[in-house]
Amino acid sequence: MAFSETLITVLLALFALLTSVYYALESLVISLVPRKFRRKSVEGQVVLVTGGGSGIGRLICLKMAARGAKIVTWDVSTQGNEETKRLVLEAGGKCHVYTVDLCDRLAVYDAASKVKKEVGKVDILVNNAGIVTGKTFKDSPDELIKKTFDVNIMSHFWVEGYTGVKTTVVCPYYISTGMFEGVQSKLIPILKPEFVASEVVDGILMNCTIVILPSFCRILILLKHILPAKGGWRLYKACGGHLTMQDFRGRLKNDLKESETKDNLLNDRIIA
Ligand SMILES: NC(=O)c1ccc[n+]([C@@H]2O[C@H](COP(=O)([O-])OP(=O)(O)OC[C@H]3O[C@@H](n4cnc5c(N)ncnc54)[C@H](O)[C@@H]3O)[C@@H](O)[C@H]2O)c1
């Protein structure tokens, strides 16, 4: 590369760094604006939630419905889907349910065309479905590893297919939905489903690029990249990070307690 070309690249990089200062200030100012002024409306929009038959997915369905959205839930569990539909209808919302195994690419395409015909174009897609093995890497059978990738990663490719879409990535710590039943956390409190669902919905409505929960965990991401690897590992162990999964049992009950879900509905009616 010629010297002049290198110089231009360096100058452009420096300019990009300077604009980052501007964007940081912009974010700071925006964060001072109350959330109620920053949320976009989803009234009448179609919101498709994968894994809407349980946990966070169900709560997202209820919260989006409380804001006037038409809900579509895709879940491998027909029973879970039906319960979500019942709760959404009971709260005065609209809900369409489809039993879909997200590992099955053709079933996803089929459900997508049914939704288009029966409900309309999807405005917001919440890729929420997920599974966890809870086993160490060496104890995980091949089938479980493959299934985890199929549900948690590959399904995103079958479900998406548009360009120019605004995306929100959500990175939560452990949540007490039952998925990670048995985990122990010494320092960071295990998150409440209601809090996570509210933050996810707000993140989507405010067009946030990334939602890290709890938000102070951003510091850990920074530390991971600046500490030497051995130092980071020591810190992780000192905080008990390596022990959190040792009593993992996974989901024992099939769902959130009904009383918990009713409380959430009540909250939704209040914020709506
Ligand atoms: N619970 C936690 O501690 C935690 C932490 C970090 C991330 N997450 C992620 O948050 C999301 C929601 O988790 P949750 O705690 O509500 O779990 P959950 O088990 O309550 O809900 C997951 C839903 O996904 C559905 N699902 C699973 N496999 C599917 C498939 N093949 N096709 C269609 N649906 C399928 C399940 O039936 C279930 O209704 C998941 O993606 C999970 O990985 C959870």
The ligand as a Gaussian input file, in Angstrom:
#p B3LYP/6-31G(d) Opt

LIG

0 1
 N      -33.316000     -18.623000      31.687000
 C      -32.091000     -18.161000      31.662000
 O      -31.378000     -18.128000      32.684000
 C      -31.510000     -17.631000      30.377000
 C      -30.264000     -16.987000      30.402000
 C      -29.720000     -16.502000      29.225000
 C      -30.422000     -16.657000      28.024000
 N      -31.624000     -17.279000      28.046000
 C      -32.309000     -17.415000      26.750000
 O      -33.562000     -16.747000      26.834000
 C      -34.519000     -17.415000      25.987000
 C      -35.775000     -17.706000      26.772000
 O      -35.433000     -18.554000      27.854000
 P      -36.470000     -18.968000      28.969000
 O      -35.728000     -18.919000      30.245000
 O      -37.737000     -18.223000      28.814000
 O      -36.653000     -20.507000      28.584000
 P      -37.957000     -21.396000      28.468000
 O      -37.479000     -22.800000      28.451000
 O      -38.958000     -21.003000      29.503000
 O      -38.558000     -20.997000      27.045000
 C      -37.997000     -21.447000      25.847000
 C      -39.120000     -21.769000      24.880000
 O      -38.532000     -22.178000      23.656000
 C      -39.290000     -23.266000      23.166000
 N      -38.488000     -24.103000      22.281000
 C      -37.431000     -24.883000      22.612000
 N      -37.004000     -25.557000      21.551000
 C      -37.804000     -25.199000      20.505000
 C      -37.870000     -25.570000      19.122000
 N      -37.038000     -26.463000      18.617000
 N      -38.812000     -25.004000      18.347000
 C      -39.688000     -24.103000      18.871000
 N      -39.680000     -23.734000      20.156000
 C      -38.754000     -24.273000      20.965000
 C      -39.701000     -24.039000      24.416000
 O      -40.798000     -24.916000      24.160000
 C      -40.014000     -22.906000      25.365000
 O      -41.388000     -22.550000      25.283000
 C      -33.821000     -18.668000      25.463000
 O      -33.316000     -18.418000      24.172000
 C      -32.666000     -18.856000      26.420000
 O      -31.580000     -19.522000      25.813000
 C      -32.195000     -17.754000      29.175000

